[in-house]
Amino acid sequence: MKINGPNSTNFNPYQKQIQKQQDVRMQQKNDQLHISKEAKMMQEADKPDQARMNLIEKIKADIDSDQYKVDTNAVAKKMLDFWSTKE
């Protein structure tokens, strides 16, 4: 008659932990990202429209050709209006 001791060859104290880790990995889902309709609309709103881009290109061309002139009186008036309404 052969009696095996407490350290049986079929006994692995770490087997349950390894099995739990494998089960957790199987249950974990991949990361997902969902962008709401509102966020998509905000992204579209951040893009400059074509009319604005045309205006910017015209101003750049005028600056490069020394054709762009600033109306200093209009700028000063707008600055005064802005700072006087801040109070």
Gaussian input, Z-matrix of N, CA and C with variables (Angstrom, degrees):
# hf/3-21g

backbone

0 1
 N
 C     1     B1
 C     2     B2     1     A1
 N     3     B3     2     A2     1     D1
 C     4     B4     3     A3     2     D2
 C     5     B5     4     A4     3     D3
 N     6     B6     5     A5     4     D4
 C     7     B7     6     A6     5     D5
 C     8     B8     7     A7     6     D6
 N     9     B9     8     A8     7     D7
 C    10    B10     9     A9     8     D8
 C    11    B11    10    A10     9     D9
 N    12    B12    11    A11    10    D10
 C    13    B13    12    A12    11    D11
 C    14    B14    13    A13    12    D12
 N    15    B15    14    A14    13    D13
 C    16    B16    15    A15    14    D14
 C    17    B17    16    A16    15    D15
 N    18    B18    17    A17    16    D16
 C    19    B19    18    A18    17    D17
 C    20    B20    19    A19    18    D18
 N    21    B21    20    A20    19    D19
 C    22    B22    21    A21    20    D20
 C    23    B23    22    A22    21    D21
 N    24    B24    23    A23    22    D22
 C    25    B25    24    A24    23    D23
 C    26    B26    25    A25    24    D24
 N    27    B27    26    A26    25    D25
 C    28    B28    27    A27    26    D26
 C    29    B29    28    A28    27    D27
 N    30    B30    29    A29    28    D28
 C    31    B31    30    A30    29    D29
 C    32    B32    31    A31    30    D30
 N    33    B33    32    A32    31    D31
 C    34    B34    33    A33    32    D32
 C    35    B35    34    A34    33    D33
 N    36    B36    35    A35    34    D34
 C    37    B37    36    A36    35    D35
 C    38    B38    37    A37    36    D36
 N    39    B39    38    A38    37    D37
 C    40    B40    39    A39    38    D38
 C    41    B41    40    A40    39    D39
 N    42    B42    41    A41    40    D40
 C    43    B43    42    A42    41    D41
 C    44    B44    43    A43    42    D42
 N    45    B45    44    A44    43    D43
 C    46    B46    45    A45    44    D44
 C    47    B47    46    A46    45    D45
 N    48    B48    47    A47    46    D46
 C    49    B49    48    A48    47    D47
 C    50    B50    49    A49    48    D48
 N    51    B51    50    A50    49    D49
 C    52    B52    51    A51    50    D50
 C    53    B53    52    A52    51    D51
 N    54    B54    53    A53    52    D52
 C    55    B55    54    A54    53    D53
 C    56    B56    55    A55    54    D54
 N    57    B57    56    A56    55    D55
 C    58    B58    57    A57    56    D56
 C    59    B59    58    A58    57    D57
 N    60    B60    59    A59    58    D58
 C    61    B61    60    A60    59    D59
 C    62    B62    61    A61    60    D60
 N    63    B63    62    A62    61    D61
 C    64    B64    63    A63    62    D62
 C    65    B65    64    A64    63    D63
 N    66    B66    65    A65    64    D64
 C    67    B67    66    A66    65    D65
 C    68    B68    67    A67    66    D66
 N    69    B69    68    A68    67    D67
 C    70    B70    69    A69    68    D68
 C    71    B71    70    A70    69    D69
 N    72    B72    71    A71    70    D70
 C    73    B73    72    A72    71    D71
 C    74    B74    73    A73    72    D72
 N    75    B75    74    A74    73    D73
 C    76    B76    75    A75    74    D74
 C    77    B77    76    A76    75    D75
 N    78    B78    77    A77    76    D76
 C    79    B79    78    A78    77    D77
 C    80    B80    79    A79    78    D78
 N    81    B81    80    A80    79    D79
 C    82    B82    81    A81    80    D80
 C    83    B83    82    A82    81    D81
 N    84    B84    83    A83    82    D82
 C    85    B85    84    A84    83    D83
 C    86    B86    85    A85    84    D84
 N    87    B87    86    A86    85    D85
 C    88    B88    87    A87    86    D86
 C    89    B89    88    A88    87    D87
 N    90    B90    89    A89    88    D88
 C    91    B91    90    A90    89    D89
 C    92    B92    91    A91    90    D90
 N    93    B93    92    A92    91    D91
 C    94    B94    93    A93    92    D92
 C    95    B95    94    A94    93    D93
 N    96    B96    95    A95    94    D94
 C    97    B97    96    A96    95    D95
 C    98    B98    97    A97    96    D96
 N    99    B99    98    A98    97    D97
 C   100   B100    99    A99    98    D98
 C   101   B101   100   A100    99    D99
 N   102   B102   101   A101   100   D100
 C   103   B103   102   A102   101   D101
 C   104   B104   103   A103   102   D102
 N   105   B105   104   A104   103   D103
 C   106   B106   105   A105   104   D104
 C   107   B107   106   A106   105   D105
 N   108   B108   107   A107   106   D106
 C   109   B109   108   A108   107   D107
 C   110   B110   109   A109   108   D108
 N   111   B111   110   A110   109   D109
 C   112   B112   111   A111   110   D110
 C   113   B113   112   A112   111   D111
 N   114   B114   113   A113   112   D112
 C   115   B115   114   A114   113   D113
 C   116   B116   115   A115   114   D114
 N   117   B117   116   A116   115   D115
 C   118   B118   117   A117   116   D116
 C   119   B119   118   A118   117   D117
 N   120   B120   119   A119   118   D118
 C   121   B121   120   A120   119   D119
 C   122   B122   121   A121   120   D120
 N   123   B123   122   A122   121   D121
 C   124   B124   123   A123   122   D122
 C   125   B125   124   A124   123   D123
 N   126   B126   125   A125   124   D124
 C   127   B127   126   A126   125   D125
 C   128   B128   127   A127   126   D126
 N   129   B129   128   A128   127   D127
 C   130   B130   129   A129   128   D128
 C   131   B131   130   A130   129   D129
 N   132   B132   131   A131   130   D130
 C   133   B133   132   A132   131   D131
 C   134   B134   133   A133   132   D132
 N   135   B135   134   A134   133   D133
 C   136   B136   135   A135   134   D134
 C   137   B137   136   A136   135   D135
 N   138   B138   137   A137   136   D136
 C   139   B139   138   A138   137   D137
 C   140   B140   139   A139   138   D138
 N   141   B141   140   A140   139   D139
 C   142   B142   141   A141   140   D140
 C   143   B143   142   A142   141   D141
 N   144   B144   143   A143   142   D142
 C   145   B145   144   A144   143   D143
 C   146   B146   145   A145   144   D144
 N   147   B147   146   A146   145   D145
 C   148   B148   147   A147   146   D146
 C   149   B149   148   A148   147   D147
 N   150   B150   149   A149   148   D148
 C   151   B151   150   A150   149   D149
 C   152   B152   151   A151   150   D150
 N   153   B153   152   A152   151   D151
 C   154   B154   153   A153   152   D152
 C   155   B155   154   A154   153   D153
 N   156   B156   155   A155   154   D154
 C   157   B157   156   A156   155   D155
 C   158   B158   157   A157   156   D156
 N   159   B159   158   A158   157   D157
 C   160   B160   159   A159   158   D158
 C   161   B161   160   A160   159   D159
 N   162   B162   161   A161   160   D160
 C   163   B163   162   A162   161   D161
 C   164   B164   163   A163   162   D162
 N   165   B165   164   A164   163   D163
 C   166   B166   165   A165   164   D164
 C   167   B167   166   A166   165   D165
 N   168   B168   167   A167   166   D166
 C   169   B169   168   A168   167   D167
 C   170   B170   169   A169   168   D168
 N   171   B171   170   A170   169   D169
 C   172   B172   171   A171   170   D170
 C   173   B173   172   A172   171   D171
 N   174   B174   173   A173   172   D172
 C   175   B175   174   A174   173   D173
 C   176   B176   175   A175   174   D174
 N   177   B177   176   A176   175   D175
 C   178   B178   177   A177   176   D176
 C   179   B179   178   A178   177   D177
 N   180   B180   179   A179   178   D178
 C   181   B181   180   A180   179   D179
 C   182   B182   181   A181   180   D180
 N   183   B183   182   A182   181   D181
 C   184   B184   183   A183   182   D182
 C   185   B185   184   A184   183   D183
 N   186   B186   185   A185   184   D184
 C   187   B187   186   A186   185   D185
 C   188   B188   187   A187   186   D186
 N   189   B189   188   A188   187   D187
 C   190   B190   189   A189   188   D188
 C   191   B191   190   A190   189   D189
 N   192   B192   191   A191   190   D190
 C   193   B193   192   A192   191   D191
 C   194   B194   193   A193   192   D192
 N   195   B195   194   A194   193   D193
 C   196   B196   195   A195   194   D194
 C   197   B197   196   A196   195   D195
 N   198   B198   197   A197   196   D196
 C   199   B199   198   A198   197   D197
 C   200   B200   199   A199   198   D198
 N   201   B201   200   A200   199   D199
 C   202   B202   201   A201   200   D200
 C   203   B203   202   A202   201   D201
 N   204   B204   203   A203   202   D202
 C   205   B205   204   A204   203   D203
 C   206   B206   205   A205   204   D204
 N   207   B207   206   A206   205   D205
 C   208   B208   207   A207   206   D206
 C   209   B209   208   A208   207   D207
 N   210   B210   209   A209   208   D208
 C   211   B211   210   A210   209   D209
 C   212   B212   211   A211   210   D210
 N   213   B213   212   A212   211   D211
 C   214   B214   213   A213   212   D212
 C   215   B215   214   A214   213   D213
 N   216   B216   215   A215   214   D214
 C   217   B217   216   A216   215   D215
 C   218   B218   217   A217   216   D216
 N   219   B219   218   A218   217   D217
 C   220   B220   219   A219   218   D218
 C   221   B221   220   A220   219   D219
 N   222   B222   221   A221   220   D220
 C   223   B223   222   A222   221   D221
 C   224   B224   223   A223   222   D222
 N   225   B225   224   A224   223   D223
 C   226   B226   225   A225   224   D224
 C   227   B227   226   A226   225   D225
 N   228   B228   227   A227   226   D226
 C   229   B229   228   A228   227   D227
 C   230   B230   229   A229   228   D228
 N   231   B231   230   A230   229   D229
 C   232   B232   231   A231   230   D230
 C   233   B233   232   A232   231   D231
 N   234   B234   233   A233   232   D232
 C   235   B235   234   A234   233   D233
 C   236   B236   235   A235   234   D234
 N   237   B237   236   A236   235   D235
 C   238   B238   237   A237   236   D236
 C   239   B239   238   A238   237   D237
 N   240   B240   239   A239   238   D238
 C   241   B241   240   A240   239   D239
 C   242   B242   241   A241   240   D240
 N   243   B243   242   A242   241   D241
 C   244   B244   243   A243   242   D242
 C   245   B245   244   A244   243   D243
 N   246   B246   245   A245   244   D244
 C   247   B247   246   A246   245   D245
 C   248   B248   247   A247   246   D246
 N   249   B249   248   A248   247   D247
 C   250   B250   249   A249   248   D248
 C   251   B251   250   A250   249   D249
 N   252   B252   251   A251   250   D250
 C   253   B253   252   A252   251   D251
 C   254   B254   253   A253   252   D252
 N   255   B255   254   A254   253   D253
 C   256   B256   255   A255   254   D254
 C   257   B257   256   A256   255   D255
 N   258   B258   257   A257   256   D256
 C   259   B259   258   A258   257   D257
 C   260   B260   259   A259   258   D258

   B1=1.4402
   B2=1.5163
   B3=1.3555
   B4=1.4584
   B5=1.5269
   B6=1.3221
   B7=1.4646
   B8=1.5238
   B9=1.3133
   B10=1.4629
   B11=1.5162
   B12=1.3111
   B13=1.4483
   B14=1.5210
   B15=1.3404
   B16=1.4714
   B17=1.5329
   B18=1.3104
   B19=1.4654
   B20=1.5176
   B21=1.2800
   B22=1.4530
   B23=1.5198
   B24=1.2973
   B25=1.4618
   B26=1.5158
   B27=1.3243
   B28=1.4590
   B29=1.5276
   B30=1.2995
   B31=1.4586
   B32=1.5266
   B33=1.3261
   B34=1.4581
   B35=1.5294
   B36=1.3434
   B37=1.4704
   B38=1.5257
   B39=1.3116
   B40=1.4603
   B41=1.5237
   B42=1.3125
   B43=1.4587
   B44=1.5279
   B45=1.3398
   B46=1.4644
   B47=1.5275
   B48=1.3281
   B49=1.4636
   B50=1.5255
   B51=1.3105
   B52=1.4624
   B53=1.5235
   B54=1.3173
   B55=1.4644
   B56=1.5285
   B57=1.3433
   B58=1.4653
   B59=1.5229
   B60=1.3227
   B61=1.4550
   B62=1.5218
   B63=1.3121
   B64=1.4572
   B65=1.5223
   B66=1.3364
   B67=1.4604
   B68=1.5280
   B69=1.3209
   B70=1.4684
   B71=1.5197
   B72=1.3055
   B73=1.4728
   B74=1.5183
   B75=1.3145
   B76=1.4596
   B77=1.5239
   B78=1.3449
   B79=1.4525
   B80=1.5244
   B81=1.3170
   B82=1.4583
   B83=1.5210
   B84=1.3023
   B85=1.4558
   B86=1.5184
   B87=1.2991
   B88=1.4589
   B89=1.5194
   B90=1.3090
   B91=1.4564
   B92=1.5215
   B93=1.3089
   B94=1.4507
   B95=1.5169
   B96=1.3050
   B97=1.4519
   B98=1.5174
   B99=1.3203
   B100=1.4552
   B101=1.5234
   B102=1.3163
   B103=1.4654
   B104=1.5258
   B105=1.3114
   B106=1.4599
   B107=1.5267
   B108=1.3227
   B109=1.4627
   B110=1.5242
   B111=1.3359
   B112=1.4632
   B113=1.5279
   B114=1.3220
   B115=1.4652
   B116=1.5226
   B117=1.3229
   B118=1.4663
   B119=1.5224
   B120=1.3348
   B121=1.4640
   B122=1.5242
   B123=1.3384
   B124=1.4644
   B125=1.5264
   B126=1.3257
   B127=1.4566
   B128=1.5217
   B129=1.3224
   B130=1.4575
   B131=1.5283
   B132=1.3281
   B133=1.4641
   B134=1.5229
   B135=1.3285
   B136=1.4592
   B137=1.5243
   B138=1.3192
   B139=1.4629
   B140=1.5276
   B141=1.3263
   B142=1.4654
   B143=1.5308
   B144=1.3362
   B145=1.4516
   B146=1.5299
   B147=1.3098
   B148=1.4649
   B149=1.5278
   B150=1.3282
   B151=1.4641
   B152=1.5276
   B153=1.3233
   B154=1.4712
   B155=1.5205
   B156=1.3273
   B157=1.4645
   B158=1.5314
   B159=1.3403
   B160=1.4660
   B161=1.5247
   B162=1.3327
   B163=1.4608
   B164=1.5263
   B165=1.3194
   B166=1.4696
   B167=1.5218
   B168=1.3297
   B169=1.4695
   B170=1.5320
   B171=1.3433
   B172=1.4698
   B173=1.5277
   B174=1.3277
   B175=1.4692
   B176=1.5233
   B177=1.3263
   B178=1.4697
   B179=1.5204
   B180=1.3281
   B181=1.4673
   B182=1.5251
   B183=1.3422
   B184=1.4678
   B185=1.5270
   B186=1.3194
   B187=1.4668
   B188=1.5200
   B189=1.3268
   B190=1.4664
   B191=1.5223
   B192=1.3316
   B193=1.4661
   B194=1.5284
   B195=1.3200
   B196=1.4732
   B197=1.5280
   B198=1.3046
   B199=1.4586
   B200=1.5297
   B201=1.3249
   B202=1.4631
   B203=1.5194
   B204=1.3113
   B205=1.4610
   B206=1.5260
   B207=1.3141
   B208=1.4554
   B209=1.5211
   B210=1.3255
   B211=1.4606
   B212=1.5261
   B213=1.3228
   B214=1.4663
   B215=1.5234
   B216=1.3247
   B217=1.4693
   B218=1.5292
   B219=1.3210
   B220=1.4646
   B221=1.5300
   B222=1.3328
   B223=1.4607
   B224=1.5284
   B225=1.3347
   B226=1.4634
   B227=1.5286
   B228=1.3341
   B229=1.4625
   B230=1.5302
   B231=1.3289
   B232=1.4672
   B233=1.5245
   B234=1.3294
   B235=1.4628
   B236=1.5248
   B237=1.3349
   B238=1.4631
   B239=1.5275
   B240=1.3318
   B241=1.4647
   B242=1.5275
   B243=1.3141
   B244=1.4623
   B245=1.5204
   B246=1.3244
   B247=1.4645
   B248=1.5226
   B249=1.3177
   B250=1.4643
   B251=1.5325
   B252=1.3169
   B253=1.4651
   B254=1.5254
   B255=1.3274
   B256=1.4631
   B257=1.5254
   B258=1.2943
   B259=1.4641
   B260=1.4452
   A1=108.52
   A2=115.29
   A3=120.58
   A4=108.33
   A5=117.21
   A6=122.51
   A7=107.30
   A8=115.60
   A9=120.56
   A10=109.14
   A11=115.93
   A12=121.27
   A13=111.62
   A14=117.02
   A15=120.47
   A16=112.13
   A17=118.44
   A18=121.44
   A19=109.94
   A20=115.41
   A21=121.17
   A22=109.44
   A23=117.68
   A24=121.18
   A25=111.69
   A26=118.39
   A27=121.88
   A28=112.20
   A29=116.99
   A30=121.11
   A31=109.40
   A32=116.91
   A33=122.49
   A34=106.80
   A35=118.85
   A36=120.16
   A37=113.18
   A38=118.68
   A39=121.47
   A40=112.49
   A41=117.51
   A42=120.84
   A43=111.86
   A44=117.36
   A45=119.88
   A46=110.54
   A47=117.59
   A48=121.20
   A49=110.40
   A50=116.76
   A51=120.51
   A52=109.47
   A53=116.93
   A54=121.22
   A55=110.62
   A56=117.59
   A57=121.16
   A58=110.63
   A59=117.68
   A60=120.99
   A61=110.65
   A62=117.12
   A63=120.26
   A64=110.59
   A65=116.83
   A66=120.26
   A67=111.04
   A68=116.66
   A69=120.76
   A70=109.83
   A71=117.67
   A72=120.85
   A73=110.79
   A74=116.63
   A75=120.21
   A76=110.53
   A77=116.71
   A78=120.81
   A79=112.35
   A80=118.00
   A81=120.36
   A82=109.39
   A83=115.06
   A84=120.72
   A85=108.89
   A86=114.71
   A87=119.44
   A88=109.17
   A89=116.53
   A90=120.79
   A91=109.08
   A92=115.23
   A93=120.67
   A94=108.83
   A95=115.43
   A96=121.66
   A97=108.31
   A98=115.96
   A99=121.61
   A100=107.57
   A101=115.98
   A102=121.29
   A103=107.48
   A104=115.76
   A105=120.61
   A106=110.74
   A107=115.16
   A108=120.73
   A109=110.31
   A110=116.27
   A111=120.26
   A112=110.64
   A113=116.87
   A114=120.16
   A115=110.65
   A116=116.96
   A117=120.17
   A118=110.48
   A119=116.15
   A120=119.44
   A121=110.58
   A122=116.79
   A123=120.00
   A124=110.78
   A125=117.39
   A126=120.43
   A127=110.56
   A128=117.04
   A129=120.56
   A130=110.59
   A131=116.98
   A132=120.76
   A133=111.11
   A134=117.40
   A135=120.55
   A136=112.55
   A137=117.18
   A138=120.11
   A139=108.86
   A140=117.52
   A141=119.12
   A142=110.33
   A143=115.35
   A144=118.18
   A145=110.68
   A146=115.82
   A147=121.38
   A148=111.43
   A149=118.81
   A150=121.27
   A151=110.30
   A152=116.45
   A153=120.51
   A154=110.63
   A155=116.96
   A156=120.71
   A157=110.78
   A158=116.67
   A159=120.11
   A160=110.55
   A161=117.44
   A162=121.30
   A163=110.75
   A164=117.14
   A165=121.11
   A166=110.44
   A167=117.01
   A168=120.58
   A169=110.72
   A170=117.05
   A171=120.35
   A172=110.20
   A173=116.86
   A174=120.52
   A175=110.35
   A176=117.81
   A177=120.85
   A178=111.19
   A179=115.86
   A180=119.84
   A181=110.38
   A182=116.95
   A183=120.49
   A184=111.10
   A185=117.80
   A186=121.16
   A187=110.29
   A188=116.70
   A189=120.69
   A190=112.04
   A191=117.20
   A192=120.27
   A193=112.25
   A194=117.88
   A195=123.74
   A196=112.36
   A197=118.21
   A198=123.33
   A199=111.61
   A200=117.50
   A201=121.87
   A202=109.71
   A203=115.98
   A204=122.06
   A205=108.93
   A206=116.32
   A207=122.21
   A208=108.71
   A209=116.34
   A210=121.62
   A211=106.97
   A212=116.14
   A213=120.93
   A214=112.07
   A215=117.29
   A216=120.02
   A217=110.91
   A218=117.47
   A219=120.99
   A220=110.21
   A221=117.31
   A222=120.91
   A223=110.07
   A224=116.88
   A225=120.81
   A226=110.62
   A227=117.48
   A228=120.74
   A229=110.87
   A230=117.02
   A231=119.89
   A232=111.29
   A233=116.97
   A234=120.13
   A235=110.41
   A236=116.87
   A237=120.47
   A238=111.23
   A239=116.29
   A240=119.91
   A241=110.82
   A242=116.88
   A243=121.19
   A244=111.07
   A245=117.19
   A246=120.04
   A247=112.63
   A248=117.88
   A249=119.02
   A250=111.20
   A251=118.84
   A252=120.85
   A253=112.19
   A254=119.71
   A255=123.49
   A256=112.18
   A257=118.65
   A258=122.10
   A259=111.24
   D1=135.50
   D2=-178.67
   D3=-117.11
   D4=128.94
   D5=179.45
   D6=-114.87
   D7=123.25
   D8=177.26
   D9=-84.71
   D10=143.80
   D11=-179.52
   D12=-77.18
   D13=-171.07
   D14=-177.84
   D15=-68.45
   D16=-19.87
   D17=-179.65
   D18=-95.55
   D19=70.95
   D20=179.32
   D21=-68.43
   D22=150.80
   D23=-179.73
   D24=-70.40
   D25=-19.81
   D26=179.29
   D27=-88.79
   D28=-3.98
   D29=-175.80
   D30=-98.20
   D31=120.92
   D32=177.71
   D33=-128.68
   D34=109.69
   D35=-176.21
   D36=-65.34
   D37=-18.98
   D38=-177.98
   D39=-94.77
   D40=-4.29
   D41=-175.90
   D42=-62.03
   D43=-41.14
   D44=179.83
   D45=-63.92
   D46=-41.36
   D47=179.85
   D48=-64.72
   D49=-42.42
   D50=179.14
   D51=-63.54
   D52=-42.44
   D53=179.75
   D54=-63.82
   D55=-41.08
   D56=178.45
   D57=-62.46
   D58=-43.02
   D59=-180.00
   D60=-63.16
   D61=-40.24
   D62=178.99
   D63=-66.69
   D64=-39.19
   D65=178.61
   D66=-64.51
   D67=-41.44
   D68=179.65
   D69=-63.76
   D70=-42.62
   D71=179.08
   D72=-62.16
   D73=-37.59
   D74=-179.77
   D75=-68.34
   D76=-33.84
   D77=-176.72
   D78=-80.83
   D79=-23.34
   D80=-177.61
   D81=-67.21
   D82=138.41
   D83=178.37
   D84=-96.98
   D85=160.18
   D86=174.59
   D87=-72.92
   D88=154.11
   D89=176.69
   D90=-67.08
   D91=140.52
   D92=178.55
   D93=-133.12
   D94=148.73
   D95=179.07
   D96=-128.79
   D97=125.37
   D98=177.56
   D99=-119.46
   D100=126.37
   D101=178.54
   D102=-101.32
   D103=126.11
   D104=-177.56
   D105=-71.91
   D106=164.55
   D107=178.53
   D108=-62.39
   D109=-38.19
   D110=-179.77
   D111=-64.03
   D112=-40.69
   D113=179.27
   D114=-66.18
   D115=-38.55
   D116=177.75
   D117=-64.65
   D118=-39.32
   D119=178.31
   D120=-65.67
   D121=-38.07
   D122=178.62
   D123=-65.81
   D124=-37.73
   D125=177.88
   D126=-64.73
   D127=-39.76
   D128=178.29
   D129=-67.19
   D130=-36.15
   D131=-179.16
   D132=-68.71
   D133=-28.28
   D134=179.99
   D135=-72.22
   D136=-21.14
   D137=-179.89
   D138=-75.17
   D139=133.94
   D140=179.28
   D141=-69.88
   D142=141.53
   D143=179.45
   D144=-80.51
   D145=168.20
   D146=-173.24
   D147=-66.16
   D148=-37.47
   D149=-179.58
   D150=-62.62
   D151=-41.94
   D152=178.80
   D153=-65.42
   D154=-41.62
   D155=179.22
   D156=-63.10
   D157=-39.34
   D158=177.77
   D159=-63.53
   D160=-41.77
   D161=178.63
   D162=-63.02
   D163=-42.45
   D164=179.30
   D165=-63.37
   D166=-43.01
   D167=179.45
   D168=-64.06
   D169=-38.43
   D170=178.84
   D171=-64.92
   D172=-43.93
   D173=179.61
   D174=-64.28
   D175=-41.34
   D176=177.77
   D177=-61.19
   D178=-42.70
   D179=179.50
   D180=-65.13
   D181=-41.08
   D182=178.21
   D183=-63.74
   D184=-39.37
   D185=178.78
   D186=-65.60
   D187=-43.89
   D188=-179.48
   D189=-63.85
   D190=-32.99
   D191=-178.26
   D192=-97.12
   D193=12.75
   D194=-179.88
   D195=56.92
   D196=31.77
   D197=177.73
   D198=-97.92
   D199=-15.26
   D200=-174.78
   D201=-80.02
   D202=123.49
   D203=179.73
   D204=-122.77
   D205=136.65
   D206=-179.97
   D207=-100.15
   D208=130.07
   D209=176.21
   D210=-83.47
   D211=99.46
   D212=-174.32
   D213=-64.84
   D214=-34.22
   D215=178.96
   D216=-64.99
   D217=-40.90
   D218=179.52
   D219=-67.07
   D220=-39.56
   D221=178.82
   D222=-64.43
   D223=-44.77
   D224=-179.76
   D225=-63.29
   D226=-41.27
   D227=179.40
   D228=-63.46
   D229=-43.38
   D230=179.70
   D231=-65.94
   D232=-35.54
   D233=177.52
   D234=-65.64
   D235=-43.75
   D236=178.12
   D237=-63.00
   D238=-43.18
   D239=178.81
   D240=-62.12
   D241=-42.05
   D242=-178.84
   D243=-63.76
   D244=-49.03
   D245=-175.71
   D246=-75.68
   D247=-25.40
   D248=178.93
   D249=-77.79
   D250=-25.79
   D251=178.85
   D252=-88.91
   D253=-6.14
   D254=179.96
   D255=-72.54
   D256=-21.98
   D257=-175.05
   D258=-71.90

